[in-house]
Amino acid sequence: MIEPAPHDPHLADRAERARKISASPENFKVCEGCDSIVSARVATCPNCHGYRFDESPARVVEHAELLASRPQRSVTSADLE
């Protein structure tokens, strides 16, 4: 399952977010443009403005666990401010 790295607060934060996403994967979807996990309510990805998503709960959980296991690699809209 998702285990945070105790020495890395960033990975611990990602693991906590992954746990919340995995608890209710139907509220999220994976952007096929940039691999971000976004709210199921959005029409376009806030990071890359893509509009193709994988809404499968199994895919959301799988991807949340993958993202929790590694440092952030993507640029987010907050990075561009």
SEDREN-845421 format. One record per residue (C-alpha): x, y, z; residue in three letters. Coordinates in steps of 0.25 Angstrom, whole numbers, plus 5000, padded with zeros to 4 digits. Each point is the difference from the previous one (the first is absolute). Layout:
N
@x=X	y=Y	z=Z	resn=ALA .
...
***
This chain:
81
@x=5000	y=5000	z=5000	resn=MET .
@x=5004	y=5015	z=5001	resn=ILE .
@x=5011	y=5002	z=5010	resn=GLU .
@x=5006	y=5014	z=5002	resn=PRO .
@x=5015	y=5002	z=5000	resn=ALA .
@x=5002	y=5005	z=5015	resn=PRO .
@x=5012	y=5008	z=4996	resn=HIS .
@x=4994	y=5007	z=4988	resn=ASP .
@x=4988	y=5009	z=5003	resn=PRO .
@x=4997	y=5002	z=4986	resn=HIS .
@x=4998	y=4985	z=4997	resn=LEU .
@x=4992	y=4999	z=5013	resn=ALA .
@x=4991	y=5011	z=4995	resn=ASP .
@x=4998	y=4993	z=4987	resn=ARG .
@x=4997	y=4987	z=5007	resn=ALA .
@x=4990	y=5006	z=5009	resn=GLU .
@x=4993	y=5006	z=4987	resn=ARG .
@x=5001	y=4986	z=4993	resn=ALA .
@x=4993	y=4994	z=5012	resn=ARG .
@x=4988	y=5010	z=4999	resn=LYS .
@x=4999	y=4998	z=4985	resn=ILE .
@x=5000	y=4985	z=5002	resn=SER .
@x=4989	y=5001	z=5010	resn=ALA .
@x=4991	y=5006	z=4990	resn=SER .
@x=5005	y=4998	z=4986	resn=PRO .
@x=4987	y=5003	z=4994	resn=GLU .
@x=5002	y=5015	z=5003	resn=ASN .
@x=5013	y=5000	z=4992	resn=PHE .
@x=5005	y=4997	z=4986	resn=LYS .
@x=5014	y=4999	z=4993	resn=VAL .
@x=5003	y=5011	z=4989	resn=CYS .
@x=5005	y=4992	z=4988	resn=GLU .
@x=5008	y=5013	z=4996	resn=GLY .
@x=5009	y=5002	z=5012	resn=CYS .
@x=4997	y=4988	z=5009	resn=ASP .
@x=4994	y=5009	z=5011	resn=SER .
@x=4989	y=4995	z=5009	resn=ILE .
@x=4989	y=5011	z=5000	resn=VAL .
@x=4986	y=5001	z=5006	resn=SER .
@x=4989	y=4993	z=4992	resn=ALA .
@x=4993	y=5013	z=4999	resn=ARG .
@x=5010	y=5007	z=4991	resn=VAL .
@x=4998	y=5000	z=4985	resn=ALA .
@x=5014	y=5004	z=4997	resn=THR .
@x=5013	y=4997	z=5007	resn=CYS .
@x=5004	y=5012	z=5008	resn=PRO .
@x=5015	y=4997	z=4998	resn=ASN .
@x=5001	y=4997	z=4985	resn=CYS .
@x=4986	y=5004	z=4995	resn=HIS .
@x=4998	y=4986	z=4994	resn=GLY .
@x=4986	y=4994	z=4999	resn=TYR .
@x=5002	y=4985	z=4999	resn=ARG .
@x=4999	y=4992	z=5013	resn=PHE .
@x=5000	y=4986	z=5005	resn=ASP .
@x=4989	y=5000	z=5011	resn=GLU .
@x=5001	y=4985	z=5004	resn=SER .
@x=5001	y=4999	z=5015	resn=PRO .
@x=5011	y=4989	z=4998	resn=ALA .
@x=5008	y=5009	z=4992	resn=ARG .
@x=4999	y=5012	z=5010	resn=VAL .
@x=5004	y=4991	z=5011	resn=VAL .
@x=5012	y=4994	z=4993	resn=GLU .
@x=5005	y=5013	z=4995	resn=HIS .
@x=4998	y=5007	z=5014	resn=ALA .
@x=5009	y=4989	z=5006	resn=GLU .
@x=5010	y=5002	z=4989	resn=LEU .
@x=5001	y=5015	z=5002	resn=LEU .
@x=5001	y=4998	z=5015	resn=ALA .
@x=5012	y=4992	z=4998	resn=SER .
@x=5009	y=5010	z=4993	resn=ARG .
@x=5003	y=5015	z=5000	resn=PRO .
@x=4992	y=5009	z=4992	resn=GLN .
@x=5005	y=5001	z=4985	resn=ARG .
@x=4989	y=5009	z=4994	resn=SER .
@x=4998	y=5015	z=4999	resn=VAL .
@x=4987	y=5004	z=5007	resn=THR .
@x=4993	y=5013	z=4998	resn=SER .
@x=5005	y=5005	z=5014	resn=ALA .
@x=5014	y=4998	z=4994	resn=ASP .
@x=4997	y=5010	z=4989	resn=LEU .
@x=4995	y=5011	z=5009	resn=GLU .
***
